[in-house]
Amino acid sequence: MEKKGVVKNLFDLSFSEFITPKVIKFLYILCMIGIFIAAIMIIINGFNISTGIGVISLLIIAPLYIVIGLFAVRVWLELVLIFFKIHDKIDKIKKED
């Protein structure tokens, strides 16, 4: 089977190839950017409320949010990849029979 590009696969109505494994790194980068922007907003909102809450947001809440957010996104995307790898292995086994 001929390998197609991501854009070409978007218009493949037979779903013969998956695009998710090809764009998973890009999705992770987008999620990272979103998490960092949200953390900056948490810090800014904390300082808008008061200096004390801003410092707590800067030192505790935002870093904790980043770590937990990145962990959750990474685990979720790895689970998605595992499903695709399981699919590939099953296809390989079916072809051997």
Phi and psi in radians as a Rosetta constraint file:
Dihedral C 1 N 2 CA 2 C 2 CIRCULARHARMONIC -1.315 0.35
Dihedral N 2 CA 2 C 2 N 3 CIRCULARHARMONIC 2.360 0.35
Dihedral C 2 N 3 CA 3 C 3 CIRCULARHARMONIC -1.366 0.35
Dihedral N 3 CA 3 C 3 N 4 CIRCULARHARMONIC 2.348 0.35
Dihedral C 3 N 4 CA 4 C 4 CIRCULARHARMONIC -1.985 0.35
Dihedral N 4 CA 4 C 4 N 5 CIRCULARHARMONIC 2.808 0.35
Dihedral C 4 N 5 CA 5 C 5 CIRCULARHARMONIC -1.303 0.35
Dihedral N 5 CA 5 C 5 N 6 CIRCULARHARMONIC 2.950 0.35
Dihedral C 5 N 6 CA 6 C 6 CIRCULARHARMONIC -1.103 0.35
Dihedral N 6 CA 6 C 6 N 7 CIRCULARHARMONIC -0.762 0.35
Dihedral C 6 N 7 CA 7 C 7 CIRCULARHARMONIC -1.139 0.35
Dihedral N 7 CA 7 C 7 N 8 CIRCULARHARMONIC -0.715 0.35
Dihedral C 7 N 8 CA 8 C 8 CIRCULARHARMONIC -1.130 0.35
Dihedral N 8 CA 8 C 8 N 9 CIRCULARHARMONIC -0.639 0.35
Dihedral C 8 N 9 CA 9 C 9 CIRCULARHARMONIC -1.189 0.35
Dihedral N 9 CA 9 C 9 N 10 CIRCULARHARMONIC -0.444 0.35
Dihedral C 9 N 10 CA 10 C 10 CIRCULARHARMONIC -1.075 0.35
Dihedral N 10 CA 10 C 10 N 11 CIRCULARHARMONIC -0.544 0.35
Dihedral C 10 N 11 CA 11 C 11 CIRCULARHARMONIC -1.781 0.35
Dihedral N 11 CA 11 C 11 N 12 CIRCULARHARMONIC 0.198 0.35
Dihedral C 11 N 12 CA 12 C 12 CIRCULARHARMONIC -1.459 0.35
Dihedral N 12 CA 12 C 12 N 13 CIRCULARHARMONIC 1.796 0.35
Dihedral C 12 N 13 CA 13 C 13 CIRCULARHARMONIC -1.324 0.35
Dihedral N 13 CA 13 C 13 N 14 CIRCULARHARMONIC -0.198 0.35
Dihedral C 13 N 14 CA 14 C 14 CIRCULARHARMONIC -1.525 0.35
Dihedral N 14 CA 14 C 14 N 15 CIRCULARHARMONIC -0.158 0.35
Dihedral C 14 N 15 CA 15 C 15 CIRCULARHARMONIC 0.909 0.35
Dihedral N 15 CA 15 C 15 N 16 CIRCULARHARMONIC 0.757 0.35
Dihedral C 15 N 16 CA 16 C 16 CIRCULARHARMONIC -1.307 0.35
Dihedral N 16 CA 16 C 16 N 17 CIRCULARHARMONIC -0.420 0.35
Dihedral C 16 N 17 CA 17 C 17 CIRCULARHARMONIC -2.317 0.35
Dihedral N 17 CA 17 C 17 N 18 CIRCULARHARMONIC 2.585 0.35
Dihedral C 17 N 18 CA 18 C 18 CIRCULARHARMONIC -1.669 0.35
Dihedral N 18 CA 18 C 18 N 19 CIRCULARHARMONIC 2.501 0.35
Dihedral C 18 N 19 CA 19 C 19 CIRCULARHARMONIC -1.715 0.35
Dihedral N 19 CA 19 C 19 N 20 CIRCULARHARMONIC -0.324 0.35
Dihedral C 19 N 20 CA 20 C 20 CIRCULARHARMONIC -1.013 0.35
Dihedral N 20 CA 20 C 20 N 21 CIRCULARHARMONIC -0.812 0.35
Dihedral C 20 N 21 CA 21 C 21 CIRCULARHARMONIC -1.079 0.35
Dihedral N 21 CA 21 C 21 N 22 CIRCULARHARMONIC -0.443 0.35
Dihedral C 21 N 22 CA 22 C 22 CIRCULARHARMONIC -1.397 0.35
Dihedral N 22 CA 22 C 22 N 23 CIRCULARHARMONIC -0.470 0.35
Dihedral C 22 N 23 CA 23 C 23 CIRCULARHARMONIC -1.899 0.35
Dihedral N 23 CA 23 C 23 N 24 CIRCULARHARMONIC 0.151 0.35
Dihedral C 23 N 24 CA 24 C 24 CIRCULARHARMONIC -1.108 0.35
Dihedral N 24 CA 24 C 24 N 25 CIRCULARHARMONIC -0.632 0.35
Dihedral C 24 N 25 CA 25 C 25 CIRCULARHARMONIC -1.139 0.35
Dihedral N 25 CA 25 C 25 N 26 CIRCULARHARMONIC -0.733 0.35
Dihedral C 25 N 26 CA 26 C 26 CIRCULARHARMONIC -1.104 0.35
Dihedral N 26 CA 26 C 26 N 27 CIRCULARHARMONIC -0.724 0.35
Dihedral C 26 N 27 CA 27 C 27 CIRCULARHARMONIC -1.077 0.35
Dihedral N 27 CA 27 C 27 N 28 CIRCULARHARMONIC -0.702 0.35
Dihedral C 27 N 28 CA 28 C 28 CIRCULARHARMONIC -1.137 0.35
Dihedral N 28 CA 28 C 28 N 29 CIRCULARHARMONIC -0.716 0.35
Dihedral C 28 N 29 CA 29 C 29 CIRCULARHARMONIC -1.117 0.35
Dihedral N 29 CA 29 C 29 N 30 CIRCULARHARMONIC -0.738 0.35
Dihedral C 29 N 30 CA 30 C 30 CIRCULARHARMONIC -1.066 0.35
Dihedral N 30 CA 30 C 30 N 31 CIRCULARHARMONIC -0.735 0.35
Dihedral C 30 N 31 CA 31 C 31 CIRCULARHARMONIC -1.136 0.35
Dihedral N 31 CA 31 C 31 N 32 CIRCULARHARMONIC -0.697 0.35
Dihedral C 31 N 32 CA 32 C 32 CIRCULARHARMONIC -1.061 0.35
Dihedral N 32 CA 32 C 32 N 33 CIRCULARHARMONIC -0.802 0.35
Dihedral C 32 N 33 CA 33 C 33 CIRCULARHARMONIC -1.055 0.35
Dihedral N 33 CA 33 C 33 N 34 CIRCULARHARMONIC -0.774 0.35
Dihedral C 33 N 34 CA 34 C 34 CIRCULARHARMONIC -1.079 0.35
Dihedral N 34 CA 34 C 34 N 35 CIRCULARHARMONIC -0.717 0.35
Dihedral C 34 N 35 CA 35 C 35 CIRCULARHARMONIC -1.151 0.35
Dihedral N 35 CA 35 C 35 N 36 CIRCULARHARMONIC -0.737 0.35
Dihedral C 35 N 36 CA 36 C 36 CIRCULARHARMONIC -1.169 0.35
Dihedral N 36 CA 36 C 36 N 37 CIRCULARHARMONIC -0.681 0.35
Dihedral C 36 N 37 CA 37 C 37 CIRCULARHARMONIC -1.121 0.35
Dihedral N 37 CA 37 C 37 N 38 CIRCULARHARMONIC -0.736 0.35
Dihedral C 37 N 38 CA 38 C 38 CIRCULARHARMONIC -1.111 0.35
Dihedral N 38 CA 38 C 38 N 39 CIRCULARHARMONIC -0.671 0.35
Dihedral C 38 N 39 CA 39 C 39 CIRCULARHARMONIC -1.134 0.35
Dihedral N 39 CA 39 C 39 N 40 CIRCULARHARMONIC -0.700 0.35
Dihedral C 39 N 40 CA 40 C 40 CIRCULARHARMONIC -1.120 0.35
Dihedral N 40 CA 40 C 40 N 41 CIRCULARHARMONIC -0.675 0.35
Dihedral C 40 N 41 CA 41 C 41 CIRCULARHARMONIC -1.154 0.35
Dihedral N 41 CA 41 C 41 N 42 CIRCULARHARMONIC -0.636 0.35
Dihedral C 41 N 42 CA 42 C 42 CIRCULARHARMONIC -1.072 0.35
Dihedral N 42 CA 42 C 42 N 43 CIRCULARHARMONIC -0.763 0.35
Dihedral C 42 N 43 CA 43 C 43 CIRCULARHARMONIC -1.144 0.35
Dihedral N 43 CA 43 C 43 N 44 CIRCULARHARMONIC -0.796 0.35
Dihedral C 43 N 44 CA 44 C 44 CIRCULARHARMONIC -1.089 0.35
Dihedral N 44 CA 44 C 44 N 45 CIRCULARHARMONIC -0.790 0.35
Dihedral C 44 N 45 CA 45 C 45 CIRCULARHARMONIC -1.112 0.35
Dihedral N 45 CA 45 C 45 N 46 CIRCULARHARMONIC -0.637 0.35
Dihedral C 45 N 46 CA 46 C 46 CIRCULARHARMONIC -1.069 0.35
Dihedral N 46 CA 46 C 46 N 47 CIRCULARHARMONIC -0.766 0.35
Dihedral C 46 N 47 CA 47 C 47 CIRCULARHARMONIC -1.242 0.35
Dihedral N 47 CA 47 C 47 N 48 CIRCULARHARMONIC -0.481 0.35
Dihedral C 47 N 48 CA 48 C 48 CIRCULARHARMONIC -1.191 0.35
Dihedral N 48 CA 48 C 48 N 49 CIRCULARHARMONIC -0.556 0.35
Dihedral C 48 N 49 CA 49 C 49 CIRCULARHARMONIC -1.297 0.35
Dihedral N 49 CA 49 C 49 N 50 CIRCULARHARMONIC -0.968 0.35
Dihedral C 49 N 50 CA 50 C 50 CIRCULARHARMONIC -2.902 0.35
Dihedral N 50 CA 50 C 50 N 51 CIRCULARHARMONIC 2.859 0.35
Dihedral C 50 N 51 CA 51 C 51 CIRCULARHARMONIC -1.150 0.35
Dihedral N 51 CA 51 C 51 N 52 CIRCULARHARMONIC -0.693 0.35
Dihedral C 51 N 52 CA 52 C 52 CIRCULARHARMONIC -1.095 0.35
Dihedral N 52 CA 52 C 52 N 53 CIRCULARHARMONIC -0.801 0.35
Dihedral C 52 N 53 CA 53 C 53 CIRCULARHARMONIC -1.182 0.35
Dihedral N 53 CA 53 C 53 N 54 CIRCULARHARMONIC -0.611 0.35
Dihedral C 53 N 54 CA 54 C 54 CIRCULARHARMONIC -1.080 0.35
Dihedral N 54 CA 54 C 54 N 55 CIRCULARHARMONIC -0.754 0.35
Dihedral C 54 N 55 CA 55 C 55 CIRCULARHARMONIC -1.153 0.35
Dihedral N 55 CA 55 C 55 N 56 CIRCULARHARMONIC -0.739 0.35
Dihedral C 55 N 56 CA 56 C 56 CIRCULARHARMONIC -1.094 0.35
Dihedral N 56 CA 56 C 56 N 57 CIRCULARHARMONIC -0.716 0.35
Dihedral C 56 N 57 CA 57 C 57 CIRCULARHARMONIC -1.102 0.35
Dihedral N 57 CA 57 C 57 N 58 CIRCULARHARMONIC -0.714 0.35
Dihedral C 57 N 58 CA 58 C 58 CIRCULARHARMONIC -1.185 0.35
Dihedral N 58 CA 58 C 58 N 59 CIRCULARHARMONIC -0.721 0.35
Dihedral C 58 N 59 CA 59 C 59 CIRCULARHARMONIC -1.618 0.35
Dihedral N 59 CA 59 C 59 N 60 CIRCULARHARMONIC -0.474 0.35
Dihedral C 59 N 60 CA 60 C 60 CIRCULARHARMONIC -2.123 0.35
Dihedral N 60 CA 60 C 60 N 61 CIRCULARHARMONIC -1.019 0.35
Dihedral C 60 N 61 CA 61 C 61 CIRCULARHARMONIC -1.156 0.35
Dihedral N 61 CA 61 C 61 N 62 CIRCULARHARMONIC -0.882 0.35
Dihedral C 61 N 62 CA 62 C 62 CIRCULARHARMONIC -1.120 0.35
Dihedral N 62 CA 62 C 62 N 63 CIRCULARHARMONIC -0.811 0.35
Dihedral C 62 N 63 CA 63 C 63 CIRCULARHARMONIC -1.079 0.35
Dihedral N 63 CA 63 C 63 N 64 CIRCULARHARMONIC -0.679 0.35
Dihedral C 63 N 64 CA 64 C 64 CIRCULARHARMONIC -1.126 0.35
Dihedral N 64 CA 64 C 64 N 65 CIRCULARHARMONIC -0.720 0.35
Dihedral C 64 N 65 CA 65 C 65 CIRCULARHARMONIC -1.065 0.35
Dihedral N 65 CA 65 C 65 N 66 CIRCULARHARMONIC -0.744 0.35
Dihedral C 65 N 66 CA 66 C 66 CIRCULARHARMONIC -1.103 0.35
Dihedral N 66 CA 66 C 66 N 67 CIRCULARHARMONIC -0.842 0.35
Dihedral C 66 N 67 CA 67 C 67 CIRCULARHARMONIC -1.111 0.35
Dihedral N 67 CA 67 C 67 N 68 CIRCULARHARMONIC -0.844 0.35
Dihedral C 67 N 68 CA 68 C 68 CIRCULARHARMONIC -1.154 0.35
Dihedral N 68 CA 68 C 68 N 69 CIRCULARHARMONIC -0.728 0.35
Dihedral C 68 N 69 CA 69 C 69 CIRCULARHARMONIC -1.109 0.35
Dihedral N 69 CA 69 C 69 N 70 CIRCULARHARMONIC -0.814 0.35
Dihedral C 69 N 70 CA 70 C 70 CIRCULARHARMONIC -1.112 0.35
Dihedral N 70 CA 70 C 70 N 71 CIRCULARHARMONIC -0.689 0.35
Dihedral C 70 N 71 CA 71 C 71 CIRCULARHARMONIC -1.089 0.35
Dihedral N 71 CA 71 C 71 N 72 CIRCULARHARMONIC -0.812 0.35
Dihedral C 71 N 72 CA 72 C 72 CIRCULARHARMONIC -1.122 0.35
Dihedral N 72 CA 72 C 72 N 73 CIRCULARHARMONIC -0.777 0.35
Dihedral C 72 N 73 CA 73 C 73 CIRCULARHARMONIC -1.130 0.35
Dihedral N 73 CA 73 C 73 N 74 CIRCULARHARMONIC -0.748 0.35
Dihedral C 73 N 74 CA 74 C 74 CIRCULARHARMONIC -1.094 0.35
Dihedral N 74 CA 74 C 74 N 75 CIRCULARHARMONIC -0.782 0.35
Dihedral C 74 N 75 CA 75 C 75 CIRCULARHARMONIC -1.095 0.35
Dihedral N 75 CA 75 C 75 N 76 CIRCULARHARMONIC -0.752 0.35
Dihedral C 75 N 76 CA 76 C 76 CIRCULARHARMONIC -1.087 0.35
Dihedral N 76 CA 76 C 76 N 77 CIRCULARHARMONIC -0.808 0.35
Dihedral C 76 N 77 CA 77 C 77 CIRCULARHARMONIC -1.184 0.35
Dihedral N 77 CA 77 C 77 N 78 CIRCULARHARMONIC -0.609 0.35
Dihedral C 77 N 78 CA 78 C 78 CIRCULARHARMONIC -1.148 0.35
Dihedral N 78 CA 78 C 78 N 79 CIRCULARHARMONIC -0.659 0.35
Dihedral C 78 N 79 CA 79 C 79 CIRCULARHARMONIC -1.093 0.35
Dihedral N 79 CA 79 C 79 N 80 CIRCULARHARMONIC -0.716 0.35
Dihedral C 79 N 80 CA 80 C 80 CIRCULARHARMONIC -1.054 0.35
Dihedral N 80 CA 80 C 80 N 81 CIRCULARHARMONIC -0.800 0.35
Dihedral C 80 N 81 CA 81 C 81 CIRCULARHARMONIC -1.102 0.35
Dihedral N 81 CA 81 C 81 N 82 CIRCULARHARMONIC -0.638 0.35
Dihedral C 81 N 82 CA 82 C 82 CIRCULARHARMONIC -1.082 0.35
Dihedral N 82 CA 82 C 82 N 83 CIRCULARHARMONIC -0.710 0.35
Dihedral C 82 N 83 CA 83 C 83 CIRCULARHARMONIC -1.070 0.35
Dihedral N 83 CA 83 C 83 N 84 CIRCULARHARMONIC -0.695 0.35
Dihedral C 83 N 84 CA 84 C 84 CIRCULARHARMONIC -1.195 0.35
Dihedral N 84 CA 84 C 84 N 85 CIRCULARHARMONIC -0.644 0.35
Dihedral C 84 N 85 CA 85 C 85 CIRCULARHARMONIC -1.185 0.35
Dihedral N 85 CA 85 C 85 N 86 CIRCULARHARMONIC -0.658 0.35
Dihedral C 85 N 86 CA 86 C 86 CIRCULARHARMONIC -1.074 0.35
Dihedral N 86 CA 86 C 86 N 87 CIRCULARHARMONIC -0.754 0.35
Dihedral C 86 N 87 CA 87 C 87 CIRCULARHARMONIC -1.049 0.35
Dihedral N 87 CA 87 C 87 N 88 CIRCULARHARMONIC -0.778 0.35
Dihedral C 87 N 88 CA 88 C 88 CIRCULARHARMONIC -1.074 0.35
Dihedral N 88 CA 88 C 88 N 89 CIRCULARHARMONIC -0.742 0.35
Dihedral C 88 N 89 CA 89 C 89 CIRCULARHARMONIC -1.135 0.35
Dihedral N 89 CA 89 C 89 N 90 CIRCULARHARMONIC -0.727 0.35
Dihedral C 89 N 90 CA 90 C 90 CIRCULARHARMONIC -1.117 0.35
Dihedral N 90 CA 90 C 90 N 91 CIRCULARHARMONIC -0.733 0.35
Dihedral C 90 N 91 CA 91 C 91 CIRCULARHARMONIC -1.056 0.35
Dihedral N 91 CA 91 C 91 N 92 CIRCULARHARMONIC -0.715 0.35
Dihedral C 91 N 92 CA 92 C 92 CIRCULARHARMONIC -1.103 0.35
Dihedral N 92 CA 92 C 92 N 93 CIRCULARHARMONIC -0.749 0.35
Dihedral C 92 N 93 CA 93 C 93 CIRCULARHARMONIC -1.141 0.35
Dihedral N 93 CA 93 C 93 N 94 CIRCULARHARMONIC -0.735 0.35
Dihedral C 93 N 94 CA 94 C 94 CIRCULARHARMONIC -1.084 0.35
Dihedral N 94 CA 94 C 94 N 95 CIRCULARHARMONIC -0.641 0.35
Dihedral C 94 N 95 CA 95 C 95 CIRCULARHARMONIC -1.254 0.35
Dihedral N 95 CA 95 C 95 N 96 CIRCULARHARMONIC -0.467 0.35
Dihedral C 95 N 96 CA 96 C 96 CIRCULARHARMONIC -1.291 0.35
Dihedral N 96 CA 96 C 96 N 97 CIRCULARHARMONIC -0.468 0.35
